[in-house]
Amino acid sequence: MSSEQNGDGPAPEEPGPEARPAPRTLAEDLRARDDAALAALLRARPDLLSPVPGDLTQLATRAGTRASVVRALEGLDRFTLQTAEALAVAPPPGAAGPTVRESLATLLPGEEAAERLPRALDELRARALVWGDGDGGGENPRLVRTARELLGSPSPTGLGPPLAEAVGTARLSPARLQEILGAAGLPATHDPVSAVSALTSLFTDPDRMSALLDGAPEGAVPLLRKLEWGPPHGTVDVANPSRPVGWLLDRALLVPAGPGPDGDRSESRGERADRSDGGARGGTAAAGTVVLPREVALHLRGGRAHREPQPVPPAVAEERVHPPETVDAAAAGQALAALATVEELLGHWETEPPPVLRAGGLGVRDLRRAAGLLDVPEQQAAFWAELAYAAGLVASDGEVDEAYAPTPAYDDWLRAAPPERWALLAAAWLAATRVAGPVGERDTKGKALAALGPGLDRGPAPDVRHRTLTLLAGLPPGTRPDRASLHERLRWERPLQAHRDPHRTGRRPADGTDRGPAPAPAPPDTPPAAEEAPVTLRDRLAHWTLEEAELLGVTGRGALASFARPLLGPTVPGERAPAAPGTAPAAAAGTHGGAAEALRNGRPREEQEAEAAEAVDRAARALAPLVPEPLTEVLLQADLTAVAPGPLERELSAFLGLMADVESKGGATVYRFTPESVRRALDAGRSAADLHSFLAGHSRTPVPQPLTYLIDDVARRHGRLRVGAASSYLRCDDDALLAGLLADRRAAPLRLRMLAPTVLASAAPPDQLLARLREMGYAPAAESAEGDVLLGRPDVRRTPPRRPPEPVPDRPPLPDAALLTAAVRAIRAGDHAATLPHKPKAPASTPPDGGLPRTVMADTLATMQSATLTGTPLWIGYVNADGAASQRVIAPVKVEGGFVTAYDHTADEVRTYPLHRITGVAEITED
């Protein structure tokens, strides 16, 4: 805080940009930025906020840690990353040499690259990966040291080390360096440093370097071309090199990658001749590794750092264009099918809940049984189970014999209208980090991944889903994209996030050798035509997104449905979302609206949930006109089938599902009536009159006579036999029926015996007796101990209230505006306290730089009381109850009772401090 604010007169004016000295460190660069720029940095790199740094020096130190830099680099697009890679290999600026910006113009040639370069540098500086004087780091932007180490050795560009570093690694002797100078046509020097400088000057001069290579023997330049685009290392016979290899080694166009065979230095020819005196020259070949110096590779490349700079994102190609109405109709039909599938799966699980594996998840047999029930592949069955789990419709019941069952939220979901039910499922899918794709694969420990089990969270999944669908939204309505170009665009946007899936096998390494230098595996800059592209996690997530979107009805015939667009937010198709105030360009690139992004965009949770609910409501309203009204009637046919030409009302669908079996699905659902299905309805408490009345009231056609006969026949036989517990017994008023049953050989396993003319006893339990009699074609009914018929309606299972699983993101949550404002204020105040000059009371006890002030209690008390009268701000050291030490700038107001009440400039509020926790005090100098 300035002295004017403390009542000591006006503060000195801040120097203008032209008078401010150039920053020497990242901390000084951050200190020169305004609050909006600091807020943008903290929003783009939220990991820097945990915990809030004490001052700008701590912020700069944390921004330079390896883990934080790696995370920041992963958020860059391909050209911005290429710019950082070029900075890592660019020569340092010299007094007479080109500036870093001029070097970048050579390393990244082309008009499009020149136009995009300032924006890329601004983004790097906004993320604190580059620092310097002015926008984009000025004329000489500097890459932070950690990023230079990550991108410089080995360089993703395929460039080797500079000549000076290669010579130092090879430990070339001074005599050997002089021989190299002579072979290159350069005058001798007095020391190795000047020798390396002379060679570097030669290699960076295009004309002299071209003249040198023009005089190379046949085969020498092709050897260099093999290492031109990397990797820069190769294997040669060092002891007996061929003529081209020897010519290159003698001029340091290839440099040994390690010390010579003598163990300490690579020898000159005279030293090697002295050592080989005695006839060791004709021995076996000694293989060695050589490296292509960076300056030589850049000359061969024409100064380019990359084979092909990519400043412009690749366009998503169109594979086919459908009428938008066709797309919406197909997607709406699939959306209704998705609702029916989820309802059918959970309707089965509410009566027959599958058990939870000991390690968590759904067993293989239960998954296979669910796939058979839904008539889909097992992978799709896993997707529907995971979707219901993500939406909070199914969960573990938590009982001793744990099982999966619908939650109470499932009942609320069933009562909602179909468009609302679909929108809730789609929003849950967009925001979920769990994916069904890896189900059936094995984790790093060799254990199979089970549906609904652990190990299925993939942090980047929500971002990849949202970005994939946003790219589809940027195409003309009804356009199905070319998947290869879509994957290429996603790789361009986040090249370093294209990690391999840990559950997939790796790529086969290159192992070919050749005469001369043998290339190592190709670097990331190798074009796809030269090496097979790996299957990455990001690629697999995009593939799963497209497949699942089609199943869910988010897309139709491969194109994005119009009613799904509200879920993606208000982003203009084909454009980046606008940057909010104080937001870095990189952060704005990933900022979208909609239900999926609303829960991750750094605003208060209440506001996020309200926006997500609004997005769901807009999507439901957009789908509603495309969904047909539920039908109240079916078409009954004489072949004992009923045809539902569209979605049915829920009560009608439930009754038909009880009374008939689903024979086929699609645009129309076909139900078939069988004796078993009719008996199932009678077991549930329905009478024959109920069934006749229901069918007559919900059929567009008269009830066919065969169906009437079927119902009456099953009802006549139903319940004539009564099963109770003896172990079990049979009771029937028809003596002839019991006699026929006793004479039936199929009843022998039941060991029936007559107790009375109308009663038979059996050793089998009642449930087994019921099942066996039904297999024999009878229609028995179970009865209670009082003789009442027991209904066969299964118990409906529900779990206690459960919340949907929390997403497991791969990055810290984005901070909201209030947190950013408070953090910037705290960092500024802490930096103010740490950098202001102090006037200690006792020079002998002046603390070291960055340490806490130390004074005795008497001096501390006297200084506090004096500052209370004069209003002088003080710099204090304070240790809280947890033992954490901090520095603060305070303006004392009152000192009494062992406490000092003061205005704390660091916290921007009035606080009270115990005097015994203050380690020392110092006055702040007026200048």
QUISULRA-V137425 format. One record per helix or strand of 3 or more residues. SS is the DSSP state (H for helix, E for strand). FROM is the first residue (numbers start at 0). TO is the last residue. Records with the same first field share a line. If there is no record, write none. Layout:
BEGIN
SS=FROM-TO, FROM-TO
END
This chain:
BEGIN
H=25-30, 34-43, 45-48, 55-62, 65-73, 77-88, 99-106, 110-125, 134-139, 144-151, 162-169, 173-182, 191-202, 205-213, 219-225, 242-249, 268-274, 279-281, 293-299, 323-348, 363-373, 377-389, 407-414, 417-430, 460-472, 482-492, 494-496, 536-551, 561-567, 584-588, 593-597, 604-623, 649-658, 674-682, 687-696, 704-716, 734-742, 744-749, 765-774, 816-834, 842-844, 856-869, 914-916
E=232-236, 286-290, 317-320, 393-395, 402-405, 478-480, 633-636, 640-643, 660-663, 668-671, 721-723, 727-730, 752-755, 758-761, 780-782, 837-839, 873-878, 884-895, 898-903, 908-913, 917-923
END
